């Protein structure tokens, strides 16, 4: 590479994100913390006492932090009157449950005050009346509102799709690199399996496909330990490892470029659809991907989400309700509702294909739509007479349970035929049996519809709560709840007094998100505080890892708290900054002691880590360290011959980690090949060629400029600040794939040299 990487060591007055700081702490911990010398076994107890003494002033502040912070939060919360913006009883109940658990672990006046405030808010919320009241509504006006809101939601989804498309286009250049590397590595499998494996491992590092990296590491280790002979090794590389690389690239495509069919993925990878199909089968079995829709007759596959976004689930329920509404409408209203239903179904499918997205952008429109559809559904349900009992049952089941609607349709359409005719086996269904089946089935669906209506109006409820409000036996309620949760009509919303709470999917408001997050963190901090007190009370060497884990819980909670704004400001920001510094100091003290004690010394040295890629460290050392995963390390390499000196990389870097220095490496002008010059803009290429032709001697010294010169300079990357986000790589407008490349390998000699030189 012409310029090689540039690493700056000037860190004065530069601060880094707390999460990044903890990553760097981990490097030191894994590598032995400046190679601390082990102490004799007889001095272990003394060393632990020294640690405990040094930790005391730090842990006193850390332990006092939660109560102090939540006291400030309570005041800000009341001043901003956020309780008026909370409408979701399920979120309130979950928050109250978390606070009750927190107070059972540790006493806190601030949490007590917050608990009382939220409990009072919950008690004031309106409950559903015991008797249904007929509601008069203008269905024409409601349908018009539904249509308008549907159009608003579509505009937001279009923006999501455009963003996704732009990200896919950005990722296409990375994919080209991967495919080229795959082709070269595949060709080497016949002549040099060891080299091919190394190349495959590099591809795996870039795709971050865990299964492939683990398989590669196992094969590599087996060969090194001579458990795998050369013939077997060659076969594994050509078959197993190559297949894992294919899966990794498929996962890269689905993650960065959106959902694809088998044929589309094959075209992008320049391999046959059959190879893609075989890879997908295994990935489906592993639970990594799923089919989300059809494109013509071809299934469309997407990455399996760990959790479906609430907005997608809310829209699914709205689709079900609108479908049910159409059964009770007439004339033009049916056509209007059907048109909205068709559009809503399409929007739901588009959200499924998107997978993840910014739910806050949909929150306002989707909540208005949900409230409008809920009101219309309630009005229609209350308007049914006893003569329409059968229609009511069908409406509830059709409007609130899509899976029930589908089965009901099949049963109602096919059932009578089985009574009057025969099935494919020549069997006829007994009319009495059919009637019993239908009665039981409709009764089940009516009970499920009733449960859903209660949960929607009252908020998250448990089996016990539903049993008190209905005549349904608790065992039947539990079976209904489990079935509806499996079909994504319900979600779990924490627990209350030992009972699991079930709720319908909802899109929370900003105030609800704040309450939900704060109360969840309050519980985490209470547990970490209790654990920290226990560890420090009877401290021994084996507890050092647990000590770091407890401190990390405080750090992660602090990282989240510093992102929450109440009334437009971060609550107690100065305390959040101060406690983070003390947590970091405490962590470093713990790991320095750990590195000295023979029984707890790291099993890995810096030399071992030099060629280790980030994903394998995640897999192999996370459990050993009892600490946060290592993310964000990499080396940004700069190629002078492709650099336009435009400063785009410097301007877009979110961490201020890259800079175009006013220094011209003139010797590189003479090392740029004709092929590279041909890729540059005409004026720049002509300038380089002119210099090459005019010079009589090749320069050897750089030219230091007194001020910046647009178009010229040397790129330097500060590994102290760089978080390997690829922003600079993606934004670089240089020829081919740009002048910058992120290699997901740690430049440990540089990183550690910098860290260990810092007092």
C-alpha positions in Angstrom: 0.0 0.0 0.0 1.4 3.4 -1.0 1.0 5.4 2.1 0.4 2.6 4.6 -1.7 3.4 7.7 -1.1 6.6 9.7 -1.5 6.5 13.4 -1.3 9.6 15.6 -0.2 9.4 19.2 -1.1 13.0 20.2 -3.9 12.6 22.7 -3.6 15.8 24.7 -7.0 17.3 25.4 -8.7 14.5 23.5 -11.4 12.5 25.3 -13.0 9.3 24.1 -16.4 7.8 24.6 -16.7 5.7 27.9 -17.6 2.6 25.9 -14.4 3.0 23.9 -12.4 3.5 27.0 -13.7 0.2 28.4 -12.7 -1.5 25.2 -9.1 -0.2 25.6 -9.2 -1.4 29.2 -10.0 -4.8 28.0 -7.0 -4.9 25.7 -4.8 -4.2 28.6 -6.6 -6.8 30.7 -6.3 -9.5 28.0 -2.6 -8.7 27.4 -1.5 -8.7 31.0 -1.8 -5.0 31.9 1.7 -3.8 31.1 3.0 -7.3 31.8 2.6 -6.9 35.6 4.8 -9.3 37.5 3.1 -12.1 39.4 3.3 -11.9 43.2 4.0 -14.8 45.5 1.0 -16.8 46.8 1.7 -15.7 50.3 1.1 -12.0 49.4 -2.2 -12.5 47.6 -4.2 -11.6 50.7 -2.1 -8.5 51.2 -2.6 -7.5 47.6 -6.4 -7.9 47.9 -6.4 -5.7 51.0 -4.4 -3.0 49.1 -7.0 -3.2 46.3 -9.9 -2.9 48.7 -8.3 0.2 50.3 -7.7 1.9 46.9 -11.2 1.0 45.8 -12.9 2.4 48.9 -13.1 6.1 47.9 -14.2 5.1 44.4 -16.8 2.6 45.3 -18.3 4.9 47.9 -19.2 7.4 45.2 -20.3 4.6 42.8 -22.6 3.1 45.3 -24.1 6.5 46.2 -24.6 7.4 42.6 -28.0 5.7 41.8 -29.9 7.2 44.7 -28.5 10.7 44.0 -29.2 10.4 40.2 -32.8 9.2 40.6 -33.5 11.9 43.1 -32.6 14.5 40.4 -34.6 12.5 37.8 -37.7 12.5 40.0 -37.6 16.3 40.3 -37.1 16.7 36.5 -39.8 14.2 35.8 -42.3 16.0 38.0 -41.3 19.4 36.6 -41.8 18.3 33.0 -45.2 16.7 34.0 -44.3 13.6 32.0 -47.0 11.6 33.7 -49.6 13.4 31.6 -48.0 11.9 28.5 -48.2 8.2 29.7 -51.2 6.3 28.5 -49.9 2.7 28.3 -50.9 0.9 31.5 -48.7 -2.0 30.5 -45.6 0.1 30.5 -46.6 1.7 33.8 -47.2 -1.7 35.4 -43.8 -3.0 34.2 -42.1 0.2 35.5 -43.8 -0.1 38.9 -42.9 -3.8 39.0 -39.2 -3.0 38.4 -39.2 -0.3 41.0 -40.8 -2.6 43.6 -38.1 -5.2 42.9 -35.5 -2.5 43.2 -36.8 -1.4 46.6 -36.9 -5.0 47.8 -33.1 -5.2 47.0 -32.0 -1.9 48.4 -33.6 1.0 50.2 -33.8 4.3 48.2 -35.8 7.4 49.0 -35.7 8.6 45.4 -37.0 5.3 44.0 -39.7 5.3 46.7 -40.8 8.7 45.5 -40.8 7.6 41.9 -42.7 4.5 42.7 -45.4 6.5 44.6 -45.7 8.9 41.6 -46.1 6.1 39.0 -48.5 4.1 41.3 -50.7 7.2 41.7 -50.7 7.8 37.9 -51.8 4.2 37.3 -54.6 4.4 39.8 -56.0 7.5 38.2 -56.2 5.9 34.7 -59.7 5.3 33.4 -60.8 1.6 33.6 -63.2 0.0 31.2 -66.8 0.1 32.5 -68.4 -3.2 33.5 -71.2 -2.7 31.0 -70.8 -1.9 27.4 -72.3 1.4 26.2 -73.5 1.9 22.7 -71.3 4.4 20.9 -72.6 6.4 18.0 -69.9 7.2 15.4 -69.7 8.6 11.9 -68.1 5.6 10.1 -67.6 7.7 7.0 -65.5 10.2 8.8 -63.6 7.5 10.7 -62.8 5.7 7.4 -61.6 9.0 5.9 -59.2 9.5 8.9 -58.0 5.9 8.5 -57.2 6.6 4.9 -55.4 9.8 5.6 -53.3 8.2 8.4 -52.5 5.3 6.2 -51.1 7.7 3.6 -49.0 9.4 6.3 -47.6 6.0 7.4 -46.8 5.1 3.8 -44.7 8.3 3.3 -42.7 7.4 6.4 -42.2 3.8 5.1 -41.1 5.2 1.7 -38.4 7.2 3.6 -37.3 4.0 5.4 -37.1 2.2 2.0 -35.1 5.0 0.4 -32.7 5.0 3.4 -32.4 1.2 3.1 -31.7 1.5 -0.6 -29.0 4.1 -0.1 -27.4 1.9 2.5 -27.6 -1.0 0.1 -25.9 1.0 -2.6 -23.2 2.0 -0.1 -22.6 -1.6 0.8 -22.4 -2.8 -2.8 -18.8 -1.6 -3.1 -17.9 -3.7 0.0 -19.7 -6.6 -1.6 -17.6 -6.3 -4.7 -14.5 -6.5 -2.6 -15.8 -9.6 -0.8 -16.7 -11.4 -4.1 -13.3 -10.6 -5.6 -11.6 -12.0 -2.5 -13.9 -15.0 -2.5 -13.0 -15.8 -6.1 -9.2 -15.5 -5.4 -9.4 -17.6 -2.3 -11.5 -20.3 -4.0 -8.9 -20.6 -6.7 -6.2 -21.2 -4.1 -8.1 -24.1 -2.4 -6.6 -26.5 -5.0 -3.0 -25.4 -4.8 -2.6 -23.9 -1.3 -5.3 -24.8 1.2 -3.5 -23.1 4.1 -3.4 -19.8 2.2 -7.0 -20.3 1.1 -8.1 -20.8 4.7 -6.3 -17.6 5.7 -8.1 -15.7 2.9 -11.4 -17.2 3.9 -10.8 -16.1 7.5 -10.2 -12.5 6.3 -13.5 -12.6 4.4 -15.2 -14.0 7.6 -13.8 -11.2 9.6 -15.4 -8.6 7.2 -18.8 -10.4 7.1 -18.7 -11.0 10.9 -20.5 -14.3 10.4 -20.0 -16.1 13.8 -20.7 -19.7 12.7 -18.1 -19.4 9.9 -15.5 -17.9 12.1 -15.9 -20.6 14.7 -15.7 -23.3 12.1 -12.6 -21.7 10.6 -10.9 -21.5 14.0 -11.7 -25.1 14.8 -10.2 -26.3 11.5 -7.2 -24.1 11.9 -6.6 -25.4 15.4 -7.1 -29.0 14.4 -4.5 -28.7 11.6 -2.1 -26.9 14.0 -2.5 -29.6 16.7 -2.1 -32.3 13.9 -5.6 -33.8 14.6 -6.5 -33.2 11.0 -4.3 -34.6 8.2 -3.5 -32.8 5.0 -6.1 -34.7 2.9 -8.9 -34.1 5.3 -7.8 -30.5 5.8 -7.9 -29.8 2.1 -11.4 -31.3 1.8 -12.7 -29.3 4.8 -11.4 -26.0 3.3 -12.8 -26.7 -0.2 -16.2 -27.8 1.1 -17.1 -26.9 4.7 -15.2 -23.6 5.0 -16.2 -22.4 1.5 -19.9 -23.1 2.4 -19.5 -21.1 5.6 -18.0 -18.2 3.6 -21.0 -18.4 1.3 -23.3 -18.1 4.2 -21.4 -15.2 5.7 -21.7 -13.3 2.4 -25.4 -14.1 2.2 -25.8 -12.8 5.7 -23.9 -9.7 4.7 -26.2 -9.1 1.8 -29.4 -9.6 3.8 -28.1 -7.4 6.6 -26.7 -4.6 4.4 -28.7 -4.7 1.2 -32.1 -5.9 2.3 -34.2 -9.0 1.7 -33.4 -11.1 -1.4 -34.7 -14.1 -3.3 -32.4 -17.0 -4.0 -31.9 -15.9 -7.6 -31.1 -12.3 -6.6 -28.5 -13.4 -4.0 -26.9 -15.8 -6.5 -26.6 -12.9 -9.0 -25.0 -10.6 -6.5 -22.5 -13.3 -5.4 -21.9 -14.5 -9.0 -22.7 -18.2 -8.0 -25.4 -20.6 -9.0 -28.8 -20.3 -7.2 -28.4 -24.0 -6.2 -25.4 -23.1 -4.0 -27.3 -20.3 -2.5 -30.4 -22.6 -1.9 -28.2 -25.2 -0.1 -26.7 -22.5 2.1 -30.1 -21.0 3.0 -31.4 -24.4 4.1 -28.7 -24.6 6.8 -29.2 -20.9 7.8 -32.9 -21.5 8.2 -32.2 -24.5 10.4 -29.8 -22.4 12.5 -32.5 -19.7 13.0 -30.4 -17.1 11.2 -32.8 -16.2 8.4 -36.5 -16.5 7.6 -38.9 -16.1 4.7 -40.8 -12.8 4.9 -42.7 -12.6 1.6 -43.1 -13.7 -2.0 -41.9 -12.0 -5.1 -44.0 -13.7 -7.7 -43.6 -17.3 -6.9 -40.1 -16.9 -5.4 -39.7 -16.7 -1.6 -38.0 -13.6 -0.2 -35.5 -14.2 2.6 -34.4 -11.8 5.4 -32.2 -11.9 8.5 -34.0 -13.4 11.5 -34.8 -10.6 13.9 -34.2 -11.3 17.6 -37.4 -9.3 18.3 -40.1 -8.0 15.9 -40.4 -4.2 16.2 -43.5 -3.2 18.2 -44.7 -0.9 15.3 -44.8 -3.9 12.9 -46.9 -5.9 15.5 -49.2 -2.9 16.1 -49.8 -2.5 12.3 -50.5 -6.2 12.1 -53.2 -5.9 14.8 -54.7 -2.8 13.0 -54.9 -4.9 9.8 -56.8 -7.6 11.7 -59.2 -5.1 13.2 -59.9 -3.3 9.9 -60.5 -6.7 8.3 -63.1 -7.4 11.0 -64.7 -4.0 10.5 -65.4 -4.6 6.9 -67.7 -7.5 7.8 -70.1 -5.1 9.6 -70.1 -2.3 7.0 -72.3 -1.8 4.0 -72.3 -0.2 0.5 -69.6 2.4 -0.1 -68.2 2.1 3.4 -67.2 -1.5 2.6 -65.3 -0.4 -0.5 -63.5 2.4 1.4 -62.6 0.1 4.2 -61.4 -2.6 1.8 -59.2 -0.1 0.0 -57.6 1.0 3.2 -57.2 -2.7 4.3 -55.4 -3.6 1.1 -53.0 -0.7 1.5 -52.4 -1.5 5.2 -51.7 -5.1 4.4 -49.1 -4.0 1.8 -47.5 -1.6 4.3 -47.3 -4.4 6.9 -45.5 -6.6 4.4 -43.1 -3.8 3.5 -42.3 -3.3 7.2 -41.6 -7.0 7.6 -39.2 -6.8 4.7 -37.4 -3.8 6.2 -36.9 -5.7 9.5 -35.5 -3.0 11.7 -36.2 0.8 11.4 -36.6 3.9 13.4 -39.9 3.3 15.2 -40.1 6.9 16.6 -40.8 8.2 13.1 -43.9 6.1 12.9 -45.0 6.6 16.5 -47.4 9.6 16.2 -49.3 8.5 13.0 -49.4 4.8 14.1 -50.8 5.7 17.5 -53.5 7.9 16.0 -54.4 5.1 13.6 -54.5 2.6 16.4 -56.8 4.8 18.5 -59.1 5.5 15.6 -59.4 1.9 14.7 -59.9 0.9 18.3 -62.8 3.4 18.7 -64.4 2.2 15.5 -64.1 -1.5 16.5 -65.6 -0.8 20.0 -68.5 1.1 18.4 -69.2 -1.7 16.0 -69.0 -4.3 18.7 -71.4 -2.4 21.0 -73.9 -1.9 18.2 -74.4 -5.7 17.7 -77.7 -7.1 18.9 -78.5 -10.5 20.4 -79.9 -11.5 17.0 -76.4 -11.0 15.6 -74.6 -13.2 18.1 -73.0 -15.3 15.4 -71.8 -12.2 13.5 -70.4 -10.8 16.7 -68.4 -13.9 17.3 -67.1 -13.8 13.7 -66.4 -10.0 14.1 -64.3 -10.4 17.3 -62.3 -13.4 15.9 -61.9 -11.9 12.5 -61.1 -8.4 13.7 -58.6 -9.4 16.4 -57.0 -12.7 15.4 -55.8 -13.1 11.9 -55.0 -16.8 12.5 -58.5 -17.4 13.7 -60.0 -15.6 10.8 -58.1 -17.8 8.4 -59.1 -21.0 10.1 -62.7 -19.8 10.5 -62.9 -19.1 6.8 -61.6 -22.6 6.0 -63.9 -24.2 8.5 -67.0 -22.2 7.4 -66.4 -22.8 3.7 -65.2 -26.4 3.8 -67.1 -27.7 6.8 -70.6 -27.7 5.2 -69.2 -29.5 2.2 -67.8 -32.3 4.4 -71.3 -32.7 5.9 -73.1 -32.8 2.6 -70.4 -34.5 0.6 -67.2 -36.5 1.2 -63.5 -35.7 1.6 -60.7 -37.1 -0.6 -60.8 -40.4 1.3 -64.5 -40.8 0.7 -65.4 -40.0 4.3 -68.4 -37.9 5.4 -68.5 -35.7 8.5 -71.3 -36.4 10.9 -73.5 -33.2 11.2 -73.6 -33.5 15.0 -69.9 -33.8 15.2 -69.5 -30.8 12.9 -71.9 -28.7 15.0 -70.0 -29.6 18.2 -66.7 -28.7 16.6 -68.1 -25.3 15.5 -69.7 -24.5 18.8 -66.4 -25.3 20.6 -64.4 -23.4 18.1 -66.5 -20.3 18.2 -66.6 -20.3 22.0 -62.7 -20.4 22.0 -62.5 -17.5 19.6 -65.0 -15.5 21.5 -63.1 -16.0 24.7 -59.8 -14.9 23.0 -61.5 -11.9 21.5 -62.8 -10.9 25.0 -59.3 -11.3 26.5 -57.8 -9.1 23.8 -60.4 -6.4 24.3 -59.8 -6.3 28.0 -56.0 -6.2 27.6 -56.2 -3.5 25.0 -58.4 -1.3 27.3 -56.9 -2.1 30.7 -53.3 -2.5 29.8 -51.1 -5.5 30.6 -52.9 -8.2 32.6 -52.0 -11.5 34.2 -54.0 -14.7 34.2 -55.3 -13.8 37.7 -56.5 -10.4 36.6 -58.3 -11.8 33.5 -59.9 -14.6 35.7 -61.4 -11.9 38.0 -62.9 -10.0 35.1 -64.3 -12.9 33.1 -66.0 -16.2 33.8 -63.3 -18.1 31.9 -61.4 -20.7 34.0 -57.7 -19.8 34.6 -56.4 -22.8 32.8 -58.3 -21.9 29.7 -57.1 -18.3 30.0 -53.5 -19.5 30.1 -53.9 -21.7 27.1 -55.5 -18.7 25.2 -52.7 -16.4 26.2 -49.9 -18.8 25.2 -51.6 -19.4 21.8 -52.1 -15.7 21.1 -48.5 -14.9 22.2 -47.2 -17.6 19.7 -49.2 -15.9 17.0 -47.8 -12.5 17.9 -51.1 -11.0 19.0 -49.7 -10.6 22.5 -46.3 -9.8 24.1 -45.0 -10.3 27.6 -44.7 -7.1 29.6 -42.8 -8.1 32.7 -44.4 -9.4 35.8 -46.5 -8.2 38.8 -46.4 -9.9 42.2 -45.1 -13.1 40.6 -47.5 -13.2 37.7 -46.5 -12.8 34.1 -48.2 -9.8 32.4 -49.5 -10.0 28.9 -50.1 -7.0 26.7 -50.9 -6.2 23.1 -48.1 -4.7 21.0 -48.0 -0.9 21.4 -45.8 1.9 20.1 -44.6 3.9 23.2 -44.4 7.6 23.4 -41.2 9.5 24.3 -42.4 9.8 27.9 -43.2 6.1 28.1 -39.8 5.2 26.7 -38.1 7.3 29.4 -40.1 5.7 32.2 -39.6 2.2 30.8 -35.8 2.8 30.4 -35.2 4.5 33.7 -37.1 2.0 35.8 -35.4 -0.9 34.1 -32.0 0.7 34.7 -33.0 1.3 38.4 -33.5 -2.4 38.8 -30.2 -3.3 37.1 -28.3 -0.7 39.3 -30.0 -2.0 42.5 -28.9 -5.6 41.7 -25.4 -4.4 40.8 -25.2 -2.3 43.9 -26.2 -5.3 46.1 -23.6 -7.5 44.4 -20.9 -4.9 44.7 -21.6 -4.6 48.5 -21.5 -8.4 48.9 -18.2 -8.7 47.0 -16.5 -6.0 48.9 -17.7 -7.4 52.2 -15.9 -10.7 51.9 -13.4 -10.0 49.0 -11.3 -12.8 47.5 -9.3 -13.4 44.3 -12.1 -15.3 42.6 -14.4 -12.3 42.9 -12.3 -9.9 40.8 -14.1 -10.9 37.6 -17.5 -10.4 39.3 -16.3 -7.1 40.6 -15.5 -5.9 37.0 -18.9 -7.2 35.8 -20.8 -5.3 38.6 -18.9 -2.1 37.7 -19.6 -2.7 34.0 -23.3 -2.8 34.9 -23.0 0.6 36.4 -21.1 1.8 33.3 -23.6 0.5 30.8 -26.5 2.0 32.8 -24.6 5.3 32.9 -24.1 5.2 29.1 -27.9 4.8 28.6 -28.8 7.5 31.2 -26.6 10.1 29.6 -28.7 9.7 26.4 -32.0 10.4 28.1 -33.3 13.9 28.1 -36.1 15.2 30.3 -37.3 18.7 29.5 -34.6 18.9 26.8 -31.7 18.4 29.1 -29.7 15.4 30.4 -30.5 14.8 34.1 -27.6 15.4 36.5 -25.0 15.4 33.6 -22.0 16.4 35.7 -22.6 13.4 38.1 -22.9 11.1 35.2 -19.5 12.2 33.9 -17.9 12.1 37.3 -19.1 8.6 38.1 -17.9 7.2 34.8 -14.4 8.3 35.5 -14.5 6.6 38.9 -15.9 3.4 37.4 -13.0 3.3 34.9 -10.4 3.9 37.7 -12.0 1.1 39.7 -12.0 -1.3 36.7 -8.3 -0.6 36.0 -7.4 -1.2 39.7 -9.3 -4.5 39.6 -7.6 -5.7 36.5 -4.1 -4.7 37.6 -4.5 -6.7 40.7 -6.0 -9.6 38.7 -2.9 -9.6 36.5 -0.6 -10.0 39.5 -2.4 -12.9 41.2 -1.2 -16.3 39.7 -4.7 -17.9 39.9 -6.4 -15.0 38.0 -3.7 -13.9 35.6 -4.8 -13.6 31.9 -4.3 -16.7 29.8 -3.5 -14.5 26.8 -0.5 -12.4 26.0 -0.2 -9.4 23.7 1.8 -11.5 21.3 -1.1 -13.9 21.1 -3.5 -11.1 20.2 -1.6 -9.4 17.4 -3.2 -11.5 14.7 -6.6 -12.1 16.3 -9.6 -10.6 14.7 -12.4 -9.1 16.7 -15.1 -11.7 16.2 -13.0 -14.6 17.4 -12.1 -12.6 20.5 -15.8 -12.1 21.1 -16.4 -15.8 20.9 -13.4 -17.1 22.7 -12.6 -14.6 25.5 -16.0 -13.1 26.5 -16.8 -15.8 29.0 -13.2 -15.8 30.3 -13.1 -12.0 31.0 -16.6 -11.6 32.4 -16.7 -8.2 30.7 -18.4 -6.4 27.9 -17.8 -7.6 24.3 -14.9 -6.1 22.4 -16.2 -4.0 19.5 -15.0 -1.2 17.4 -11.3 -2.0 16.8 -9.8 -2.0 13.4 -7.1 -0.4 11.3 -7.9 2.2 8.7 -5.4 2.0 5.9 -4.8 4.9 3.6 -3.6 4.6 0.0 -2.0 7.8 -1.2 -2.4 7.1 -4.9 -6.2 7.2 -4.6 -6.5 10.1 -2.2 -8.0 13.4 -3.6 -7.1 15.4 -0.5 -10.8 16.5 -0.2 -11.0 16.1 3.6 -14.3 14.2 3.3 -13.0 11.6 5.7 -12.1 14.2 8.3 -15.4 16.1 8.0 -17.6 13.0 8.4 -15.7 11.2 11.2 -18.0 11.2 14.2 -15.1 10.7 16.6 -12.7 13.3 15.2 -10.2 10.4 14.7 -9.0 11.2 11.2 -7.2 14.2 9.9 -5.7 15.4 6.6 -2.3 16.8 7.7 -0.6 19.5 5.7 2.3 17.3 4.8 3.0 16.2 1.2 4.7 12.8 0.8 6.3 13.8 -2.4 8.1 10.4 -2.9 4.7 8.7 -3.3 4.0 10.9 -6.4 6.7 8.9 -8.1 5.5 5.5 -7.0 2.0 5.8 -8.4 1.6 3.4 -11.3 0.1 4.4 -14.7 -2.9 2.2 -14.0 -3.6 4.1 -10.7 -3.1 7.5 -12.5 -5.6 6.5 -15.1 -8.3 6.2 -12.3 -7.6 9.7 -11.0 -9.3 12.9 -12.2 -7.6 14.2 -15.4 -6.1 17.3 -13.8 -4.6 15.4 -10.9 -3.3 12.7 -13.1 -1.7 15.2 -15.4 0.0 17.0 -12.4 1.5 13.7 -11.2 2.8 12.8 -14.6 4.3 16.3 -15.1 6.2 16.0 -11.8 7.5 12.6 -12.8 8.7 13.9 -16.2 10.3 17.1 -14.9 12.2 15.6 -11.9 15.8 14.6 -12.4 16.1 12.9 -9.0 13.4 11.1 -7.0 12.6 13.1 -3.8 13.0 11.3 -0.5 11.8 13.8 2.0 8.3 15.0 2.8 7.3 18.6 2.3 5.8 20.1 5.4 3.3 22.9 4.5 2.8 26.0 6.7 -0.9 25.9 6.1 -3.5 23.6 4.6 -3.5 23.2 0.8 -6.8 21.9 -0.7 -6.2 18.7 -2.5 -3.0 17.7 -0.8 -1.9 16.2 2.4 -1.4 13.0 4.3 -4.2 11.2 6.1 -3.5 10.2 9.8 -5.8 8.1 11.9 -5.8 8.2 15.7 -6.4 4.7 16.9 -7.1 6.2 20.3 -10.3 7.7 19.0 -11.2 5.5 16.0 -14.1 3.2 16.6 -14.0 1.3 13.2 -17.4 2.6 12.1 -16.4 2.7 8.4 -18.0 6.2 8.0 -14.8 7.5 6.4 -14.4 4.5 4.2 -18.0 4.8 2.9 -17.7 8.5 2.3 -14.4 8.6 0.5 -14.9 9.7 -3.2 -11.6 8.4 -4.4 -11.4 6.1 -7.5 -12.4 2.5 -7.4 -13.3 1.7 -3.8 -11.7 4.9 -2.4 -8.4 5.7 -0.7 -9.4 4.2 2.7 -10.0 0.6 3.8 -10.9 -0.7 7.2 -9.2 -3.9 8.1 -10.9 -5.6 11.1 -7.6 -6.5 12.6 -6.3 -4.9 15.7 -3.2 -2.9 15.3 -2.3 -3.9 18.8 1.3 -2.8 18.8 0.1 0.8 18.1 -2.9 0.7 20.4 -1.1 -0.8 23.4 2.0 1.4 22.9 -0.3 4.4 23.2 -2.3 3.1 26.1 0.6 1.9 28.2 2.5 5.1 27.7 -0.4 7.0 29.3 -0.1 7.4 33.1 
